[in-house]
Amino acid sequence: MARLNLILLAILVACALSVVTSQHKVRKLYVELQKEQEFARQFEVEWGQLQLEQSTWAMHARIEKIASGQLMMRVPPPSRVQMVAPEDKR
């Protein structure tokens, strides 16, 4: 009977250690998940800022100002503008 009790005690200790180990792994993985979710939130914020910056750099008025100021470009007179009809792709 004592031998059976020792075997059951050993099984109980092994199960307890298994539970403790698995709980520790779960907590570690949860902390890692939280960190990765925070990185994802930071990337989303940065993506929004980059989109805003891109829309600012691509504003028509800004491009026109640079074209006329730095590149000395100008809009051609209407008599020099020629409209080209798109080809029918059938």
MOPAC internal coordinates of N, CA, C and O (Angstrom, degrees):
PM7 1SCF
backbone

  N    0.0000 0     0.00 0     0.00 0    0    0    0
  C    1.4470 1     0.00 0     0.00 0    1    0    0
  C    1.5242 1   111.32 1     0.00 0    2    1    0
  O    1.2310 1   120.44 1   141.73 1    3    2    1
  N    1.3314 1   116.76 1   -38.27 1    3    2    1
  C    1.4620 1   121.24 1   180.00 1    5    3    2
  C    1.5212 1   110.21 1   -65.05 1    6    5    3
  O    1.2310 1   121.41 1   144.47 1    7    6    5
  N    1.3416 1   114.92 1   -35.53 1    7    6    5
  C    1.4637 1   118.86 1  -179.71 1    9    7    6
  C    1.5306 1   110.10 1   -66.80 1   10    9    7
  O    1.2310 1   119.63 1   138.78 1   11   10    9
  N    1.3115 1   118.31 1   -41.22 1   11   10    9
  C    1.4645 1   122.64 1   177.57 1   13   11   10
  C    1.5185 1   110.33 1   -62.34 1   14   13   11
  O    1.2310 1   120.65 1   138.73 1   15   14   13
  N    1.3466 1   116.36 1   -41.27 1   15   14   13
  C    1.4572 1   120.12 1   178.30 1   17   15   14
  C    1.5265 1   111.25 1   -63.02 1   18   17   15
  O    1.2310 1   119.94 1   140.38 1   19   18   17
  N    1.3323 1   117.71 1   -39.62 1   19   18   17
  C    1.4635 1   120.91 1   178.49 1   21   19   18
  C    1.5312 1   110.88 1   -66.01 1   22   21   19
  O    1.2310 1   120.51 1   140.44 1   23   22   21
  N    1.3232 1   116.63 1   -39.56 1   23   22   21
  C    1.4709 1   120.05 1   178.81 1   25   23   22
  C    1.5288 1   109.81 1   -65.49 1   26   25   23
  O    1.2310 1   120.86 1   135.13 1   27   26   25
  N    1.3270 1   115.96 1   -44.87 1   27   26   25
  C    1.4679 1   119.51 1   178.46 1   29   27   26
  C    1.5248 1   111.23 1   -64.06 1   30   29   27
  O    1.2310 1   120.27 1   142.20 1   31   30   29
  N    1.3417 1   117.09 1   -37.80 1   31   30   29
  C    1.4654 1   120.74 1   177.13 1   33   31   30
  C    1.5244 1   110.72 1   -64.01 1   34   33   31
  O    1.2310 1   119.94 1   138.27 1   35   34   33
  N    1.3102 1   117.71 1   -41.73 1   35   34   33
  C    1.4664 1   121.75 1   178.44 1   37   35   34
  C    1.5274 1   110.43 1   -64.07 1   38   37   35
  O    1.2310 1   120.35 1   138.16 1   39   38   37
  N    1.3179 1   116.94 1   -41.84 1   39   38   37
  C    1.4682 1   120.59 1   177.26 1   41   39   38
  C    1.5168 1   110.16 1   -63.78 1   42   41   39
  O    1.2310 1   120.40 1   137.77 1   43   42   41
  N    1.3251 1   116.84 1   -42.23 1   43   42   41
  C    1.4620 1   121.94 1   178.91 1   45   43   42
  C    1.5233 1   110.92 1   -61.54 1   46   45   43
  O    1.2310 1   120.15 1   135.07 1   47   46   45
  N    1.3379 1   117.31 1   -44.93 1   47   46   45
  C    1.4650 1   121.37 1   179.26 1   49   47   46
  C    1.5300 1   110.11 1   -64.04 1   50   49   47
  O    1.2310 1   120.04 1   138.12 1   51   50   49
  N    1.3244 1   117.53 1   -41.88 1   51   50   49
  C    1.4618 1   121.10 1   178.91 1   53   51   50
  C    1.5286 1   111.00 1   -62.88 1   54   53   51
  O    1.2310 1   120.47 1   138.31 1   55   54   53
  N    1.3286 1   116.71 1   -41.69 1   55   54   53
  C    1.4688 1   120.52 1   177.88 1   57   55   54
  C    1.5267 1   111.20 1   -65.16 1   58   57   55
  O    1.2310 1   120.47 1   138.91 1   59   58   57
  N    1.3222 1   116.70 1   -41.09 1   59   58   57
  C    1.4599 1   120.84 1   179.61 1   61   59   58
  C    1.5238 1   110.50 1   -63.88 1   62   61   59
  O    1.2310 1   120.66 1   135.89 1   63   62   61
  N    1.3282 1   116.34 1   -44.11 1   63   62   61
  C    1.4694 1   119.63 1   178.03 1   65   63   62
  C    1.5271 1   110.77 1   -64.16 1   66   65   63
  O    1.2310 1   120.59 1   142.93 1   67   66   65
  N    1.3085 1   116.49 1   -37.07 1   67   66   65
  C    1.4589 1   120.71 1   177.73 1   69   67   66
  C    1.5283 1   110.88 1   -63.09 1   70   69   67
  O    1.2310 1   120.45 1   136.88 1   71   70   69
  N    1.3270 1   116.74 1   -43.12 1   71   70   69
  C    1.4687 1   121.00 1   178.62 1   73   71   70
  C    1.5250 1   110.38 1   -63.71 1   74   73   71
  O    1.2310 1   120.05 1   135.14 1   75   74   73
  N    1.3195 1   117.51 1   -44.86 1   75   74   73
  C    1.4646 1   121.48 1  -179.83 1   77   75   74
  C    1.5233 1   110.26 1   -62.30 1   78   77   75
  O    1.2310 1   120.23 1   135.92 1   79   78   77
  N    1.3322 1   117.16 1   -44.08 1   79   78   77
  C    1.4554 1   121.76 1  -179.84 1   81   79   78
  C    1.5228 1   111.15 1   -63.37 1   82   81   79
  O    1.2310 1   120.55 1   135.32 1   83   82   81
  N    1.3099 1   116.56 1   -44.68 1   83   82   81
  C    1.4650 1   119.13 1  -179.02 1   85   83   82
  C    1.5318 1   111.12 1   -67.01 1   86   85   83
  O    1.2310 1   119.88 1   142.14 1   87   86   85
  N    1.3276 1   117.84 1   -37.86 1   87   86   85
  C    1.4656 1   120.62 1   177.04 1   89   87   86
  C    1.5260 1   111.08 1   -64.02 1   90   89   87
  O    1.2310 1   120.55 1   140.65 1   91   90   89
  N    1.3144 1   116.55 1   -39.35 1   91   90   89
  C    1.4628 1   120.51 1   177.99 1   93   91   90
  C    1.5301 1   110.67 1   -63.74 1   94   93   91
  O    1.2310 1   120.58 1   136.89 1   95   94   93
  N    1.3341 1   116.50 1   -43.11 1   95   94   93
  C    1.4675 1   120.33 1   178.43 1   97   95   94
  C    1.5257 1   110.95 1   -63.63 1   98   97   95
  O    1.2310 1   120.68 1   139.00 1   99   98   97
  N    1.3229 1   116.30 1   -41.00 1   99   98   97
  C    1.4660 1   120.57 1   178.97 1  101   99   98
  C    1.5208 1   110.46 1   -61.46 1  102  101   99
  O    1.2310 1   120.11 1   135.93 1  103  102  101
  N    1.3030 1   117.40 1   -44.07 1  103  102  101
  C    1.4708 1   120.58 1   179.99 1  105  103  102
  C    1.5222 1   111.27 1   -64.58 1  106  105  103
  O    1.2310 1   120.59 1   138.32 1  107  106  105
  N    1.3390 1   116.48 1   -41.68 1  107  106  105
  C    1.4626 1   119.75 1   177.66 1  109  107  106
  C    1.5194 1   111.20 1   -62.03 1  110  109  107
  O    1.2310 1   120.34 1   135.34 1  111  110  109
  N    1.3223 1   116.96 1   -44.66 1  111  110  109
  C    1.4612 1   120.58 1   179.82 1  113  111  110
  C    1.5288 1   111.71 1   -66.04 1  114  113  111
  O    1.2310 1   120.24 1   144.66 1  115  114  113
  N    1.3238 1   117.14 1   -35.34 1  115  114  113
  C    1.4619 1   120.55 1   178.66 1  117  115  114
  C    1.5277 1   110.37 1   -65.87 1  118  117  115
  O    1.2310 1   120.59 1   137.43 1  119  118  117
  N    1.3225 1   116.48 1   -42.57 1  119  118  117
  C    1.4708 1   120.19 1   178.22 1  121  119  118
  C    1.5263 1   109.36 1   -63.07 1  122  121  119
  O    1.2310 1   120.11 1   138.08 1  123  122  121
  N    1.3217 1   117.39 1   -41.92 1  123  122  121
  C    1.4629 1   121.14 1   178.34 1  125  123  122
  C    1.5292 1   110.81 1   -63.56 1  126  125  123
  O    1.2310 1   120.35 1   139.53 1  127  126  125
  N    1.3329 1   116.94 1   -40.47 1  127  126  125
  C    1.4596 1   121.35 1   177.41 1  129  127  126
  C    1.5287 1   110.57 1   -61.25 1  130  129  127
  O    1.2310 1   120.25 1   136.43 1  131  130  129
  N    1.3194 1   117.12 1   -43.57 1  131  130  129
  C    1.4643 1   120.94 1   178.82 1  133  131  130
  C    1.5228 1   111.19 1   -60.64 1  134  133  131
  O    1.2310 1   120.47 1   137.84 1  135  134  133
  N    1.3297 1   116.70 1   -42.16 1  135  134  133
  C    1.4686 1   120.39 1   178.86 1  137  135  134
  C    1.5269 1   110.58 1   -63.09 1  138  137  135
  O    1.2310 1   120.19 1   136.12 1  139  138  137
  N    1.3214 1   117.25 1   -43.88 1  139  138  137
  C    1.4680 1   120.94 1  -179.14 1  141  139  138
  C    1.5281 1   110.83 1   -66.10 1  142  141  139
  O    1.2310 1   119.96 1   143.11 1  143  142  141
  N    1.3212 1   117.69 1   -36.89 1  143  142  141
  C    1.4572 1   120.37 1   177.07 1  145  143  142
  C    1.5255 1   110.89 1   -66.50 1  146  145  143
  O    1.2310 1   120.36 1   144.35 1  147  146  145
  N    1.3174 1   116.92 1   -35.65 1  147  146  145
  C    1.4639 1   120.27 1   176.31 1  149  147  146
  C    1.5281 1   110.33 1   -66.07 1  150  149  147
  O    1.2310 1   120.31 1   138.92 1  151  150  149
  N    1.3386 1   117.01 1   -41.08 1  151  150  149
  C    1.4665 1   120.12 1   175.48 1  153  151  150
  C    1.5231 1   110.61 1   -60.01 1  154  153  151
  O    1.2310 1   120.57 1   137.79 1  155  154  153
  N    1.3257 1   116.52 1   -42.21 1  155  154  153
  C    1.4663 1   120.60 1   179.54 1  157  155  154
  C    1.5266 1   110.54 1   -62.02 1  158  157  155
  O    1.2310 1   120.01 1   138.23 1  159  158  157
  N    1.3298 1   117.59 1   -41.77 1  159  158  157
  C    1.4655 1   120.88 1   177.85 1  161  159  158
  C    1.5241 1   110.81 1   -63.24 1  162  161  159
  O    1.2310 1   120.37 1   138.49 1  163  162  161
  N    1.3340 1   116.89 1   -41.51 1  163  162  161
  C    1.4605 1   120.41 1   178.46 1  165  163  162
  C    1.5289 1   110.97 1   -63.69 1  166  165  163
  O    1.2310 1   120.50 1   139.75 1  167  166  165
  N    1.3364 1   116.65 1   -40.25 1  167  166  165
  C    1.4611 1   119.70 1   178.73 1  169  167  166
  C    1.5209 1   111.27 1   -66.03 1  170  169  167
  O    1.2310 1   120.13 1   143.27 1  171  170  169
  N    1.3256 1   117.35 1   -36.73 1  171  170  169
  C    1.4637 1   120.26 1   177.82 1  173  171  170
  C    1.5177 1   110.91 1   -64.82 1  174  173  171
  O    1.2310 1   120.29 1   139.04 1  175  174  173
  N    1.3359 1   117.05 1   -40.96 1  175  174  173
  C    1.4639 1   120.81 1   177.41 1  177  175  174
  C    1.5252 1   109.67 1   -63.75 1  178  177  175
  O    1.2310 1   120.46 1   134.13 1  179  178  177
  N    1.3265 1   116.72 1   -45.87 1  179  178  177
  C    1.4606 1   120.65 1   179.84 1  181  179  178
  C    1.5330 1   110.84 1   -62.66 1  182  181  179
  O    1.2310 1   120.15 1   140.77 1  183  182  181
  N    1.3428 1   117.32 1   -39.23 1  183  182  181
  C    1.4514 1   121.05 1   178.52 1  185  183  182
  C    1.5282 1   110.35 1   -62.14 1  186  185  183
  O    1.2310 1   120.16 1   137.02 1  187  186  185
  N    1.3136 1   117.29 1   -42.98 1  187  186  185
  C    1.4657 1   120.96 1   177.35 1  189  187  186
  C    1.5163 1   111.75 1   -61.88 1  190  189  187
  O    1.2310 1   120.64 1   138.39 1  191  190  189
  N    1.3351 1   116.39 1   -41.61 1  191  190  189
  C    1.4626 1   120.01 1   178.50 1  193  191  190
  C    1.5244 1   110.88 1   -64.75 1  194  193  191
  O    1.2310 1   120.39 1   139.37 1  195  194  193
  N    1.3238 1   116.86 1   -40.63 1  195  194  193
  C    1.4631 1   120.00 1   179.09 1  197  195  194
  C    1.5259 1   111.86 1   -65.90 1  198  197  195
  O    1.2310 1   120.45 1   141.48 1  199  198  197
  N    1.3196 1   116.74 1   -38.52 1  199  198  197
  C    1.4641 1   119.27 1   177.16 1  201  199  198
  C    1.5214 1   110.85 1   -64.48 1  202  201  199
  O    1.2310 1   120.48 1   139.43 1  203  202  201
  N    1.3340 1   116.70 1   -40.57 1  203  202  201
  C    1.4531 1   120.84 1   177.71 1  205  203  202
  C    1.5277 1   110.53 1   -63.84 1  206  205  203
  O    1.2310 1   120.90 1   136.69 1  207  206  205
  N    1.3256 1   115.88 1   -43.31 1  207  206  205
  C    1.4607 1   120.36 1   178.79 1  209  207  206
  C    1.5253 1   110.73 1   -63.00 1  210  209  207
  O    1.2310 1   120.28 1   137.85 1  211  210  209
  N    1.3267 1   117.07 1   -42.15 1  211  210  209
  C    1.4590 1   120.08 1   179.16 1  213  211  210
  C    1.5236 1   110.92 1   -62.64 1  214  213  211
  O    1.2310 1   120.05 1   137.72 1  215  214  213
  N    1.3232 1   117.50 1   -42.28 1  215  214  213
  C    1.4641 1   119.31 1   179.99 1  217  215  214
  C    1.5210 1   110.88 1   -66.58 1  218  217  215
  O    1.2310 1   120.39 1   147.85 1  219  218  217
  N    1.3294 1   116.87 1   -32.15 1  219  218  217
  C    1.4706 1   120.30 1   177.37 1  221  219  218
  C    1.5202 1   110.52 1   -68.12 1  222  221  219
  O    1.2310 1   120.43 1   134.69 1  223  222  221
  N    1.3370 1   116.79 1   -45.31 1  223  222  221
  C    1.4658 1   120.73 1  -178.70 1  225  223  222
  C    1.5264 1   111.61 1   -67.12 1  226  225  223
  O    1.2310 1   119.68 1   152.25 1  227  226  225
  N    1.3139 1   118.22 1   -27.75 1  227  226  225
  C    1.4568 1   121.99 1  -175.72 1  229  227  226
  C    1.5321 1   113.15 1   -95.66 1  230  229  227
  O    1.2310 1   119.60 1  -169.61 1  231  230  229
  N    1.3124 1   118.37 1    10.39 1  231  230  229
  C    1.4661 1   120.62 1  -179.54 1  233  231  230
  C    1.5283 1   109.56 1   -62.85 1  234  233  231
  O    1.2310 1   121.24 1   -41.71 1  235  234  233
  N    1.3127 1   115.23 1   138.29 1  235  234  233
  C    1.4653 1   121.11 1  -176.41 1  237  235  234
  C    1.5317 1   111.52 1   -58.85 1  238  237  235
  O    1.2310 1   120.30 1   136.51 1  239  238  237
  N    1.3263 1   117.02 1   -43.49 1  239  238  237
  C    1.4671 1   120.19 1  -177.77 1  241  239  238
  C    1.5274 1   111.16 1   -63.34 1  242  241  239
  O    1.2310 1   120.16 1   141.47 1  243  242  241
  N    1.3265 1   117.29 1   -38.53 1  243  242  241
  C    1.4623 1   120.78 1   179.70 1  245  243  242
  C    1.5230 1   110.65 1   -66.19 1  246  245  243
  O    1.2310 1   120.65 1   135.00 1  247  246  245
  N    1.3236 1   116.36 1   -45.00 1  247  246  245
  C    1.4616 1   120.52 1   179.82 1  249  247  246
  C    1.5226 1   110.39 1   -63.48 1  250  249  247
  O    1.2310 1   120.45 1   137.88 1  251  250  249
  N    1.3221 1   116.74 1   -42.12 1  251  250  249
  C    1.4674 1   120.07 1   179.06 1  253  251  250
  C    1.5212 1   111.05 1   -64.26 1  254  253  251
  O    1.2310 1   120.28 1   140.52 1  255  254  253
  N    1.3163 1   117.08 1   -39.48 1  255  254  253
  C    1.4697 1   120.78 1   179.37 1  257  255  254
  C    1.5337 1   110.46 1   -63.47 1  258  257  255
  O    1.2310 1   120.23 1   135.62 1  259  258  257
  N    1.3220 1   117.16 1   -44.38 1  259  258  257
  C    1.4709 1   120.62 1   179.47 1  261  259  258
  C    1.5253 1   110.08 1   -66.70 1  262  261  259
  O    1.2310 1   120.49 1   138.41 1  263  262  261
  N    1.3451 1   116.66 1   -41.59 1  263  262  261
  C    1.4676 1   119.69 1  -179.42 1  265  263  262
  C    1.5199 1   111.39 1   -61.93 1  266  265  263
  O    1.2310 1   120.23 1   138.26 1  267  266  265
  N    1.3188 1   117.16 1   -41.74 1  267  266  265
  C    1.4656 1   119.03 1  -178.45 1  269  267  266
  C    1.5240 1   112.02 1   -80.83 1  270  269  267
  O    1.2310 1   119.74 1   143.42 1  271  270  269
  N    1.3198 1   118.11 1   -36.58 1  271  270  269
  C    1.4653 1   120.83 1  -175.96 1  273  271  270
  C    1.5132 1   113.77 1   -79.85 1  274  273  271
  O    1.2310 1   119.96 1   126.04 1  275  274  273
  N    1.3147 1   117.67 1   -53.96 1  275  274  273
  C    1.4632 1   121.10 1  -174.27 1  277  275  274
  C    1.5205 1   112.83 1   -88.72 1  278  277  275
  O    1.2310 1   120.11 1   144.30 1  279  278  277
  N    1.3224 1   117.39 1   -35.70 1  279  278  277
  C    1.4589 1   120.31 1  -174.98 1  281  279  278
  C    1.5221 1   113.14 1   -99.24 1  282  281  279
  O    1.2310 1   120.76 1   176.92 1  283  282  281
  N    1.3264 1   116.15 1    -3.08 1  283  282  281
  C    1.4660 1   122.77 1   179.74 1  285  283  282
  C    1.5423 1   112.24 1    55.10 1  286  285  283
  O    1.2310 1   120.88 1  -142.56 1  287  286  285
  N    1.3125 1   115.92 1    37.44 1  287  286  285
  C    1.4585 1   120.53 1   177.67 1  289  287  286
  C    1.5181 1   108.56 1   -90.86 1  290  289  287
  O    1.2310 1   120.87 1   -24.88 1  291  290  289
  N    1.3169 1   115.93 1   155.12 1  291  290  289
  C    1.4628 1   120.07 1   178.08 1  293  291  290
  C    1.5188 1   108.90 1  -143.57 1  294  293  291
  O    1.2310 1   120.69 1   -19.26 1  295  294  293
  N    1.3158 1   116.29 1   160.74 1  295  294  293
  C    1.4558 1   121.66 1   177.99 1  297  295  294
  C    1.5245 1   107.52 1   -76.30 1  298  297  295
  O    1.2310 1   119.65 1   -48.66 1  299  298  297
  N    1.3220 1   118.28 1   131.34 1  299  298  297
  C    1.4668 1   119.85 1  -179.80 1  301  299  298
  C    1.5255 1   111.10 1   -70.02 1  302  301  299
  O    1.2310 1   120.32 1   -26.39 1  303  302  301
  N    1.3151 1   116.99 1   153.61 1  303  302  301
  C    1.4778 1   119.06 1   176.76 1  305  303  302
  C    1.5269 1   110.04 1   -65.68 1  306  305  303
  O    1.2310 1   120.38 1   -26.11 1  307  306  305
  N    1.3224 1   116.87 1   153.89 1  307  306  305
  C    1.4711 1   119.98 1  -177.44 1  309  307  306
  C    1.5287 1   113.46 1   -56.14 1  310  309  307
  O    1.2310 1   119.74 1   151.01 1  311  310  309
  N    1.3119 1   118.10 1   -28.99 1  311  310  309
  C    1.4675 1   119.79 1  -179.60 1  313  311  310
  C    1.5314 1   111.92 1   -68.65 1  314  313  311
  O    1.2310 1   120.01 1   160.15 1  315  314  313
  N    1.3248 1   117.59 1   -19.85 1  315  314  313
  C    1.4661 1   121.73 1  -179.13 1  317  315  314
  C    1.5319 1   112.22 1   -95.26 1  318  317  315
  O    1.2310 1   120.12 1   174.50 1  319  318  317
  N    1.3262 1   117.38 1    -5.50 1  319  318  317
  C    1.4622 1   121.37 1  -178.68 1  321  319  318
  C    1.5208 1   109.08 1   -87.43 1  322  321  319
  O    1.2310 1   120.31 1   -50.38 1  323  322  321
  N    1.3093 1   117.00 1   129.62 1  323  322  321
  C    1.4595 1   121.70 1  -179.72 1  325  323  322
  C    1.5298 1   108.01 1  -123.68 1  326  325  323
  O    1.2310 1   120.73 1   -54.22 1  327  326  325
  N    1.3222 1   116.20 1   125.78 1  327  326  325
  C    1.4525 1   121.65 1   179.63 1  329  327  326
  C    1.5258 1   109.15 1   -87.64 1  330  329  327
  O    1.2310 1   120.43 1   -44.44 1  331  330  329
  N    1.3109 1   116.78 1   135.56 1  331  330  329
  C    1.4561 1   122.41 1   179.06 1  333  331  330
  C    1.5168 1   107.91 1  -113.66 1  334  333  331
  O    1.2310 1   120.36 1   -55.02 1  335  334  333
  N    1.3028 1   116.92 1   124.98 1  335  334  333
  C    1.4662 1   121.45 1  -179.77 1  337  335  334
  C    1.5276 1   108.56 1   -78.19 1  338  337  335
  O    1.2310 1   120.18 1   -40.92 1  339  338  337
  N    1.3281 1   117.26 1   139.08 1  339  338  337
  C    1.4685 1   119.30 1   178.24 1  341  339  338
  C    1.5228 1   110.98 1   -69.32 1  342  341  339
  O    1.2310 1   121.37 1   -31.74 1  343  342  341
  N    1.3405 1   114.99 1   148.26 1  343  342  341
  C    1.4577 1   119.83 1   178.70 1  345  343  342
  C    1.5179 1   109.78 1   -74.57 1  346  345  343
  O    1.2310 1   121.22 1   -32.37 1  347  346  345
  N    1.3142 1   115.26 1   147.63 1  347  346  345
  C    1.4547 1   119.92 1   175.44 1  349  347  346
  C    1.5216 1   107.63 1   -82.47 1  350  349  347
  O    1.2310 1   119.78 1   -58.42 1  351  350  349
  N    1.3237 1   118.03 1   121.58 1  351  350  349
  C    1.4634 1   122.34 1  -173.35 1  353  351  350
  C    1.5228 1   113.37 1   -94.69 1  354  353  351
  O    1.2310 1   120.47 1  -144.06 1  355  354  353
  N    1.3092 1   116.71 1    35.94 1  355  354  353
  C    1.4678 1   119.49 1   179.74 1  357  355  354
  C    1.4816 1   112.02 1   -86.29 1  358  357  355
  O    1.2310 1   120.10 1   180.00 1  359  358  357

